[in-house]
Amino acid sequence: MIELVTVIVLLAIIAAFAVPRFADLRRSARETTLQGMVGSMRSAATLAHSASLTQGLGANDAVQLQGQSIAMVGAYPDAQGMAEAVRFTLGDEFQIQFFSNTAFIVYATGSPGWTSCGFAYVRAFPPSVSVPRYFGPFTTNCL
């Protein structure tokens, strides 16, 4: 009987330390996913811009990447083109909202908003803004 009580006490102590570590995995996974998505966007924008320049295309001519036509503005992907270039797989964890072909936001499902667990992409607006802008990832409230 003493051995059983000892084992139960040890399991309770182990659980007290293990549960808090595993409880935060969802937050960590969302933060890492957002960072990866933003990194993918930056790479896709650079790749599309490079392809546009090397092919001698006009600033607003579409670029072909892996057999897919990517809409461009100022030699960078517009919002829809960027989403097509990176081919986000959002599943149930994230949502995407477009603002015409100008911008989009990606945010975690159930989060208070994109500035608490998400990011934004805004296309270039030549000539005043010659490169796209990225906001985030914001991970202050990725529950």
MODELLER restraints for C-alpha pairs under 7 A, 6 or more apart:
rsr = mdl.restraints
at = mdl.atoms
rsr.add(forms.Gaussian(group=physical.xy_distance, feature=features.Distance(at['CA:27:A'], at['CA:142:A']), mean=5.21, stdev=0.5))
rsr.add(forms.Gaussian(group=physical.xy_distance, feature=features.Distance(at['CA:27:A'], at['CA:143:A']), mean=5.33, stdev=0.5))
rsr.add(forms.Gaussian(group=physical.xy_distance, feature=features.Distance(at['CA:30:A'], at['CA:142:A']), mean=6.50, stdev=0.5))
rsr.add(forms.Gaussian(group=physical.xy_distance, feature=features.Distance(at['CA:31:A'], at['CA:139:A']), mean=5.87, stdev=0.5))
rsr.add(forms.Gaussian(group=physical.xy_distance, feature=features.Distance(at['CA:31:A'], at['CA:142:A']), mean=6.85, stdev=0.5))
rsr.add(forms.Gaussian(group=physical.xy_distance, feature=features.Distance(at['CA:34:A'], at['CA:118:A']), mean=6.57, stdev=0.5))
rsr.add(forms.Gaussian(group=physical.xy_distance, feature=features.Distance(at['CA:34:A'], at['CA:137:A']), mean=5.94, stdev=0.5))
rsr.add(forms.Gaussian(group=physical.xy_distance, feature=features.Distance(at['CA:35:A'], at['CA:137:A']), mean=6.07, stdev=0.5))
rsr.add(forms.Gaussian(group=physical.xy_distance, feature=features.Distance(at['CA:38:A'], at['CA:137:A']), mean=6.85, stdev=0.5))
rsr.add(forms.Gaussian(group=physical.xy_distance, feature=features.Distance(at['CA:40:A'], at['CA:86:A']), mean=6.40, stdev=0.5))
rsr.add(forms.Gaussian(group=physical.xy_distance, feature=features.Distance(at['CA:41:A'], at['CA:82:A']), mean=6.99, stdev=0.5))
rsr.add(forms.Gaussian(group=physical.xy_distance, feature=features.Distance(at['CA:41:A'], at['CA:86:A']), mean=6.31, stdev=0.5))
rsr.add(forms.Gaussian(group=physical.xy_distance, feature=features.Distance(at['CA:44:A'], at['CA:85:A']), mean=6.31, stdev=0.5))
rsr.add(forms.Gaussian(group=physical.xy_distance, feature=features.Distance(at['CA:44:A'], at['CA:86:A']), mean=6.36, stdev=0.5))
rsr.add(forms.Gaussian(group=physical.xy_distance, feature=features.Distance(at['CA:45:A'], at['CA:76:A']), mean=6.09, stdev=0.5))
rsr.add(forms.Gaussian(group=physical.xy_distance, feature=features.Distance(at['CA:45:A'], at['CA:77:A']), mean=6.32, stdev=0.5))
rsr.add(forms.Gaussian(group=physical.xy_distance, feature=features.Distance(at['CA:48:A'], at['CA:63:A']), mean=6.66, stdev=0.5))
rsr.add(forms.Gaussian(group=physical.xy_distance, feature=features.Distance(at['CA:48:A'], at['CA:76:A']), mean=6.50, stdev=0.5))
rsr.add(forms.Gaussian(group=physical.xy_distance, feature=features.Distance(at['CA:48:A'], at['CA:77:A']), mean=6.93, stdev=0.5))
rsr.add(forms.Gaussian(group=physical.xy_distance, feature=features.Distance(at['CA:49:A'], at['CA:75:A']), mean=5.48, stdev=0.5))
rsr.add(forms.Gaussian(group=physical.xy_distance, feature=features.Distance(at['CA:49:A'], at['CA:76:A']), mean=5.31, stdev=0.5))
rsr.add(forms.Gaussian(group=physical.xy_distance, feature=features.Distance(at['CA:51:A'], at['CA:63:A']), mean=6.89, stdev=0.5))
rsr.add(forms.Gaussian(group=physical.xy_distance, feature=features.Distance(at['CA:52:A'], at['CA:63:A']), mean=6.15, stdev=0.5))
rsr.add(forms.Gaussian(group=physical.xy_distance, feature=features.Distance(at['CA:52:A'], at['CA:75:A']), mean=6.14, stdev=0.5))
rsr.add(forms.Gaussian(group=physical.xy_distance, feature=features.Distance(at['CA:59:A'], at['CA:73:A']), mean=6.10, stdev=0.5))
rsr.add(forms.Gaussian(group=physical.xy_distance, feature=features.Distance(at['CA:59:A'], at['CA:74:A']), mean=4.50, stdev=0.5))
rsr.add(forms.Gaussian(group=physical.xy_distance, feature=features.Distance(at['CA:59:A'], at['CA:75:A']), mean=4.34, stdev=0.5))
rsr.add(forms.Gaussian(group=physical.xy_distance, feature=features.Distance(at['CA:60:A'], at['CA:72:A']), mean=5.05, stdev=0.5))
rsr.add(forms.Gaussian(group=physical.xy_distance, feature=features.Distance(at['CA:60:A'], at['CA:73:A']), mean=4.64, stdev=0.5))
rsr.add(forms.Gaussian(group=physical.xy_distance, feature=features.Distance(at['CA:60:A'], at['CA:74:A']), mean=5.72, stdev=0.5))
rsr.add(forms.Gaussian(group=physical.xy_distance, feature=features.Distance(at['CA:60:A'], at['CA:75:A']), mean=6.04, stdev=0.5))
rsr.add(forms.Gaussian(group=physical.xy_distance, feature=features.Distance(at['CA:61:A'], at['CA:72:A']), mean=5.99, stdev=0.5))
rsr.add(forms.Gaussian(group=physical.xy_distance, feature=features.Distance(at['CA:62:A'], at['CA:69:A']), mean=6.04, stdev=0.5))
rsr.add(forms.Gaussian(group=physical.xy_distance, feature=features.Distance(at['CA:62:A'], at['CA:70:A']), mean=5.30, stdev=0.5))
rsr.add(forms.Gaussian(group=physical.xy_distance, feature=features.Distance(at['CA:62:A'], at['CA:71:A']), mean=4.64, stdev=0.5))
rsr.add(forms.Gaussian(group=physical.xy_distance, feature=features.Distance(at['CA:62:A'], at['CA:72:A']), mean=5.35, stdev=0.5))
rsr.add(forms.Gaussian(group=physical.xy_distance, feature=features.Distance(at['CA:63:A'], at['CA:69:A']), mean=5.62, stdev=0.5))
rsr.add(forms.Gaussian(group=physical.xy_distance, feature=features.Distance(at['CA:63:A'], at['CA:70:A']), mean=5.13, stdev=0.5))
rsr.add(forms.Gaussian(group=physical.xy_distance, feature=features.Distance(at['CA:63:A'], at['CA:71:A']), mean=6.77, stdev=0.5))
rsr.add(forms.Gaussian(group=physical.xy_distance, feature=features.Distance(at['CA:64:A'], at['CA:70:A']), mean=6.12, stdev=0.5))
rsr.add(forms.Gaussian(group=physical.xy_distance, feature=features.Distance(at['CA:70:A'], at['CA:77:A']), mean=6.57, stdev=0.5))
rsr.add(forms.Gaussian(group=physical.xy_distance, feature=features.Distance(at['CA:70:A'], at['CA:81:A']), mean=4.69, stdev=0.5))
rsr.add(forms.Gaussian(group=physical.xy_distance, feature=features.Distance(at['CA:70:A'], at['CA:84:A']), mean=6.92, stdev=0.5))
rsr.add(forms.Gaussian(group=physical.xy_distance, feature=features.Distance(at['CA:70:A'], at['CA:85:A']), mean=6.55, stdev=0.5))
rsr.add(forms.Gaussian(group=physical.xy_distance, feature=features.Distance(at['CA:71:A'], at['CA:77:A']), mean=5.72, stdev=0.5))
rsr.add(forms.Gaussian(group=physical.xy_distance, feature=features.Distance(at['CA:71:A'], at['CA:78:A']), mean=5.97, stdev=0.5))
rsr.add(forms.Gaussian(group=physical.xy_distance, feature=features.Distance(at['CA:71:A'], at['CA:81:A']), mean=4.76, stdev=0.5))
rsr.add(forms.Gaussian(group=physical.xy_distance, feature=features.Distance(at['CA:72:A'], at['CA:78:A']), mean=5.27, stdev=0.5))
rsr.add(forms.Gaussian(group=physical.xy_distance, feature=features.Distance(at['CA:72:A'], at['CA:81:A']), mean=6.79, stdev=0.5))
rsr.add(forms.Gaussian(group=physical.xy_distance, feature=features.Distance(at['CA:73:A'], at['CA:124:A']), mean=6.50, stdev=0.5))
rsr.add(forms.Gaussian(group=physical.xy_distance, feature=features.Distance(at['CA:74:A'], at['CA:124:A']), mean=6.28, stdev=0.5))
rsr.add(forms.Gaussian(group=physical.xy_distance, feature=features.Distance(at['CA:74:A'], at['CA:126:A']), mean=5.77, stdev=0.5))
rsr.add(forms.Gaussian(group=physical.xy_distance, feature=features.Distance(at['CA:74:A'], at['CA:130:A']), mean=6.62, stdev=0.5))
rsr.add(forms.Gaussian(group=physical.xy_distance, feature=features.Distance(at['CA:76:A'], at['CA:124:A']), mean=6.73, stdev=0.5))
rsr.add(forms.Gaussian(group=physical.xy_distance, feature=features.Distance(at['CA:77:A'], at['CA:123:A']), mean=6.72, stdev=0.5))
rsr.add(forms.Gaussian(group=physical.xy_distance, feature=features.Distance(at['CA:78:A'], at['CA:101:A']), mean=5.84, stdev=0.5))
rsr.add(forms.Gaussian(group=physical.xy_distance, feature=features.Distance(at['CA:78:A'], at['CA:102:A']), mean=6.25, stdev=0.5))
rsr.add(forms.Gaussian(group=physical.xy_distance, feature=features.Distance(at['CA:78:A'], at['CA:123:A']), mean=5.05, stdev=0.5))
rsr.add(forms.Gaussian(group=physical.xy_distance, feature=features.Distance(at['CA:79:A'], at['CA:101:A']), mean=4.83, stdev=0.5))
rsr.add(forms.Gaussian(group=physical.xy_distance, feature=features.Distance(at['CA:79:A'], at['CA:102:A']), mean=5.39, stdev=0.5))
rsr.add(forms.Gaussian(group=physical.xy_distance, feature=features.Distance(at['CA:79:A'], at['CA:103:A']), mean=4.96, stdev=0.5))
rsr.add(forms.Gaussian(group=physical.xy_distance, feature=features.Distance(at['CA:79:A'], at['CA:104:A']), mean=6.16, stdev=0.5))
rsr.add(forms.Gaussian(group=physical.xy_distance, feature=features.Distance(at['CA:79:A'], at['CA:121:A']), mean=6.96, stdev=0.5))
rsr.add(forms.Gaussian(group=physical.xy_distance, feature=features.Distance(at['CA:79:A'], at['CA:122:A']), mean=6.72, stdev=0.5))
rsr.add(forms.Gaussian(group=physical.xy_distance, feature=features.Distance(at['CA:79:A'], at['CA:123:A']), mean=5.93, stdev=0.5))
rsr.add(forms.Gaussian(group=physical.xy_distance, feature=features.Distance(at['CA:80:A'], at['CA:101:A']), mean=5.50, stdev=0.5))
rsr.add(forms.Gaussian(group=physical.xy_distance, feature=features.Distance(at['CA:93:A'], at['CA:108:A']), mean=5.75, stdev=0.5))
rsr.add(forms.Gaussian(group=physical.xy_distance, feature=features.Distance(at['CA:93:A'], at['CA:109:A']), mean=5.35, stdev=0.5))
rsr.add(forms.Gaussian(group=physical.xy_distance, feature=features.Distance(at['CA:94:A'], at['CA:106:A']), mean=6.62, stdev=0.5))
rsr.add(forms.Gaussian(group=physical.xy_distance, feature=features.Distance(at['CA:94:A'], at['CA:107:A']), mean=5.49, stdev=0.5))
rsr.add(forms.Gaussian(group=physical.xy_distance, feature=features.Distance(at['CA:94:A'], at['CA:108:A']), mean=4.32, stdev=0.5))
rsr.add(forms.Gaussian(group=physical.xy_distance, feature=features.Distance(at['CA:94:A'], at['CA:109:A']), mean=5.03, stdev=0.5))
rsr.add(forms.Gaussian(group=physical.xy_distance, feature=features.Distance(at['CA:95:A'], at['CA:106:A']), mean=5.59, stdev=0.5))
rsr.add(forms.Gaussian(group=physical.xy_distance, feature=features.Distance(at['CA:95:A'], at['CA:107:A']), mean=5.48, stdev=0.5))
rsr.add(forms.Gaussian(group=physical.xy_distance, feature=features.Distance(at['CA:95:A'], at['CA:108:A']), mean=6.26, stdev=0.5))
rsr.add(forms.Gaussian(group=physical.xy_distance, feature=features.Distance(at['CA:95:A'], at['CA:109:A']), mean=6.08, stdev=0.5))
rsr.add(forms.Gaussian(group=physical.xy_distance, feature=features.Distance(at['CA:96:A'], at['CA:104:A']), mean=6.85, stdev=0.5))
rsr.add(forms.Gaussian(group=physical.xy_distance, feature=features.Distance(at['CA:96:A'], at['CA:105:A']), mean=5.69, stdev=0.5))
rsr.add(forms.Gaussian(group=physical.xy_distance, feature=features.Distance(at['CA:96:A'], at['CA:106:A']), mean=4.47, stdev=0.5))
rsr.add(forms.Gaussian(group=physical.xy_distance, feature=features.Distance(at['CA:96:A'], at['CA:107:A']), mean=6.64, stdev=0.5))
rsr.add(forms.Gaussian(group=physical.xy_distance, feature=features.Distance(at['CA:97:A'], at['CA:104:A']), mean=5.44, stdev=0.5))
rsr.add(forms.Gaussian(group=physical.xy_distance, feature=features.Distance(at['CA:97:A'], at['CA:105:A']), mean=5.39, stdev=0.5))
rsr.add(forms.Gaussian(group=physical.xy_distance, feature=features.Distance(at['CA:97:A'], at['CA:106:A']), mean=6.57, stdev=0.5))
rsr.add(forms.Gaussian(group=physical.xy_distance, feature=features.Distance(at['CA:98:A'], at['CA:104:A']), mean=4.26, stdev=0.5))
rsr.add(forms.Gaussian(group=physical.xy_distance, feature=features.Distance(at['CA:98:A'], at['CA:105:A']), mean=6.68, stdev=0.5))
rsr.add(forms.Gaussian(group=physical.xy_distance, feature=features.Distance(at['CA:102:A'], at['CA:122:A']), mean=6.04, stdev=0.5))
rsr.add(forms.Gaussian(group=physical.xy_distance, feature=features.Distance(at['CA:102:A'], at['CA:123:A']), mean=5.63, stdev=0.5))
rsr.add(forms.Gaussian(group=physical.xy_distance, feature=features.Distance(at['CA:103:A'], at['CA:121:A']), mean=5.45, stdev=0.5))
rsr.add(forms.Gaussian(group=physical.xy_distance, feature=features.Distance(at['CA:103:A'], at['CA:122:A']), mean=4.32, stdev=0.5))
rsr.add(forms.Gaussian(group=physical.xy_distance, feature=features.Distance(at['CA:103:A'], at['CA:123:A']), mean=6.09, stdev=0.5))
rsr.add(forms.Gaussian(group=physical.xy_distance, feature=features.Distance(at['CA:104:A'], at['CA:120:A']), mean=5.76, stdev=0.5))
rsr.add(forms.Gaussian(group=physical.xy_distance, feature=features.Distance(at['CA:104:A'], at['CA:121:A']), mean=5.53, stdev=0.5))
rsr.add(forms.Gaussian(group=physical.xy_distance, feature=features.Distance(at['CA:104:A'], at['CA:122:A']), mean=6.80, stdev=0.5))
rsr.add(forms.Gaussian(group=physical.xy_distance, feature=features.Distance(at['CA:105:A'], at['CA:114:A']), mean=6.80, stdev=0.5))
rsr.add(forms.Gaussian(group=physical.xy_distance, feature=features.Distance(at['CA:105:A'], at['CA:119:A']), mean=5.75, stdev=0.5))
rsr.add(forms.Gaussian(group=physical.xy_distance, feature=features.Distance(at['CA:105:A'], at['CA:120:A']), mean=4.28, stdev=0.5))
rsr.add(forms.Gaussian(group=physical.xy_distance, feature=features.Distance(at['CA:105:A'], at['CA:121:A']), mean=6.46, stdev=0.5))
rsr.add(forms.Gaussian(group=physical.xy_distance, feature=features.Distance(at['CA:106:A'], at['CA:114:A']), mean=6.54, stdev=0.5))
rsr.add(forms.Gaussian(group=physical.xy_distance, feature=features.Distance(at['CA:106:A'], at['CA:118:A']), mean=5.35, stdev=0.5))
rsr.add(forms.Gaussian(group=physical.xy_distance, feature=features.Distance(at['CA:106:A'], at['CA:119:A']), mean=5.53, stdev=0.5))
rsr.add(forms.Gaussian(group=physical.xy_distance, feature=features.Distance(at['CA:106:A'], at['CA:120:A']), mean=6.35, stdev=0.5))
rsr.add(forms.Gaussian(group=physical.xy_distance, feature=features.Distance(at['CA:107:A'], at['CA:113:A']), mean=6.62, stdev=0.5))
rsr.add(forms.Gaussian(group=physical.xy_distance, feature=features.Distance(at['CA:107:A'], at['CA:114:A']), mean=4.69, stdev=0.5))
rsr.add(forms.Gaussian(group=physical.xy_distance, feature=features.Distance(at['CA:107:A'], at['CA:117:A']), mean=5.70, stdev=0.5))
rsr.add(forms.Gaussian(group=physical.xy_distance, feature=features.Distance(at['CA:107:A'], at['CA:118:A']), mean=4.04, stdev=0.5))
rsr.add(forms.Gaussian(group=physical.xy_distance, feature=features.Distance(at['CA:107:A'], at['CA:119:A']), mean=6.60, stdev=0.5))
rsr.add(forms.Gaussian(group=physical.xy_distance, feature=features.Distance(at['CA:108:A'], at['CA:117:A']), mean=5.77, stdev=0.5))
rsr.add(forms.Gaussian(group=physical.xy_distance, feature=features.Distance(at['CA:108:A'], at['CA:118:A']), mean=6.21, stdev=0.5))
rsr.add(forms.Gaussian(group=physical.xy_distance, feature=features.Distance(at['CA:111:A'], at['CA:117:A']), mean=6.35, stdev=0.5))
rsr.add(forms.Gaussian(group=physical.xy_distance, feature=features.Distance(at['CA:111:A'], at['CA:142:A']), mean=6.66, stdev=0.5))
rsr.add(forms.Gaussian(group=physical.xy_distance, feature=features.Distance(at['CA:111:A'], at['CA:143:A']), mean=6.90, stdev=0.5))
rsr.add(forms.Gaussian(group=physical.xy_distance, feature=features.Distance(at['CA:115:A'], at['CA:138:A']), mean=5.52, stdev=0.5))
rsr.add(forms.Gaussian(group=physical.xy_distance, feature=features.Distance(at['CA:116:A'], at['CA:138:A']), mean=5.53, stdev=0.5))
rsr.add(forms.Gaussian(group=physical.xy_distance, feature=features.Distance(at['CA:116:A'], at['CA:139:A']), mean=5.65, stdev=0.5))
rsr.add(forms.Gaussian(group=physical.xy_distance, feature=features.Distance(at['CA:116:A'], at['CA:140:A']), mean=5.19, stdev=0.5))
rsr.add(forms.Gaussian(group=physical.xy_distance, feature=features.Distance(at['CA:116:A'], at['CA:141:A']), mean=4.88, stdev=0.5))
rsr.add(forms.Gaussian(group=physical.xy_distance, feature=features.Distance(at['CA:116:A'], at['CA:142:A']), mean=6.73, stdev=0.5))
rsr.add(forms.Gaussian(group=physical.xy_distance, feature=features.Distance(at['CA:117:A'], at['CA:138:A']), mean=5.16, stdev=0.5))
rsr.add(forms.Gaussian(group=physical.xy_distance, feature=features.Distance(at['CA:117:A'], at['CA:139:A']), mean=4.62, stdev=0.5))
rsr.add(forms.Gaussian(group=physical.xy_distance, feature=features.Distance(at['CA:117:A'], at['CA:140:A']), mean=6.46, stdev=0.5))
rsr.add(forms.Gaussian(group=physical.xy_distance, feature=features.Distance(at['CA:117:A'], at['CA:141:A']), mean=5.67, stdev=0.5))
rsr.add(forms.Gaussian(group=physical.xy_distance, feature=features.Distance(at['CA:117:A'], at['CA:142:A']), mean=4.96, stdev=0.5))
rsr.add(forms.Gaussian(group=physical.xy_distance, feature=features.Distance(at['CA:118:A'], at['CA:136:A']), mean=6.75, stdev=0.5))
rsr.add(forms.Gaussian(group=physical.xy_distance, feature=features.Distance(at['CA:118:A'], at['CA:137:A']), mean=5.53, stdev=0.5))
rsr.add(forms.Gaussian(group=physical.xy_distance, feature=features.Distance(at['CA:118:A'], at['CA:138:A']), mean=5.34, stdev=0.5))
rsr.add(forms.Gaussian(group=physical.xy_distance, feature=features.Distance(at['CA:118:A'], at['CA:139:A']), mean=6.80, stdev=0.5))
rsr.add(forms.Gaussian(group=physical.xy_distance, feature=features.Distance(at['CA:119:A'], at['CA:135:A']), mean=5.48, stdev=0.5))
rsr.add(forms.Gaussian(group=physical.xy_distance, feature=features.Distance(at['CA:119:A'], at['CA:136:A']), mean=4.55, stdev=0.5))
rsr.add(forms.Gaussian(group=physical.xy_distance, feature=features.Distance(at['CA:119:A'], at['CA:137:A']), mean=4.68, stdev=0.5))
rsr.add(forms.Gaussian(group=physical.xy_distance, feature=features.Distance(at['CA:119:A'], at['CA:138:A']), mean=6.15, stdev=0.5))
rsr.add(forms.Gaussian(group=physical.xy_distance, feature=features.Distance(at['CA:120:A'], at['CA:134:A']), mean=5.77, stdev=0.5))
rsr.add(forms.Gaussian(group=physical.xy_distance, feature=features.Distance(at['CA:120:A'], at['CA:135:A']), mean=4.97, stdev=0.5))
rsr.add(forms.Gaussian(group=physical.xy_distance, feature=features.Distance(at['CA:120:A'], at['CA:136:A']), mean=6.59, stdev=0.5))
rsr.add(forms.Gaussian(group=physical.xy_distance, feature=features.Distance(at['CA:121:A'], at['CA:133:A']), mean=5.93, stdev=0.5))
rsr.add(forms.Gaussian(group=physical.xy_distance, feature=features.Distance(at['CA:121:A'], at['CA:134:A']), mean=4.82, stdev=0.5))
rsr.add(forms.Gaussian(group=physical.xy_distance, feature=features.Distance(at['CA:121:A'], at['CA:135:A']), mean=6.50, stdev=0.5))
rsr.add(forms.Gaussian(group=physical.xy_distance, feature=features.Distance(at['CA:122:A'], at['CA:132:A']), mean=5.68, stdev=0.5))
rsr.add(forms.Gaussian(group=physical.xy_distance, feature=features.Distance(at['CA:122:A'], at['CA:133:A']), mean=5.14, stdev=0.5))
rsr.add(forms.Gaussian(group=physical.xy_distance, feature=features.Distance(at['CA:122:A'], at['CA:134:A']), mean=6.48, stdev=0.5))
rsr.add(forms.Gaussian(group=physical.xy_distance, feature=features.Distance(at['CA:123:A'], at['CA:132:A']), mean=4.48, stdev=0.5))
rsr.add(forms.Gaussian(group=physical.xy_distance, feature=features.Distance(at['CA:123:A'], at['CA:133:A']), mean=6.50, stdev=0.5))
rsr.add(forms.Gaussian(group=physical.xy_distance, feature=features.Distance(at['CA:124:A'], at['CA:130:A']), mean=5.39, stdev=0.5))
rsr.add(forms.Gaussian(group=physical.xy_distance, feature=features.Distance(at['CA:124:A'], at['CA:131:A']), mean=4.74, stdev=0.5))
rsr.add(forms.Gaussian(group=physical.xy_distance, feature=features.Distance(at['CA:124:A'], at['CA:132:A']), mean=4.26, stdev=0.5))
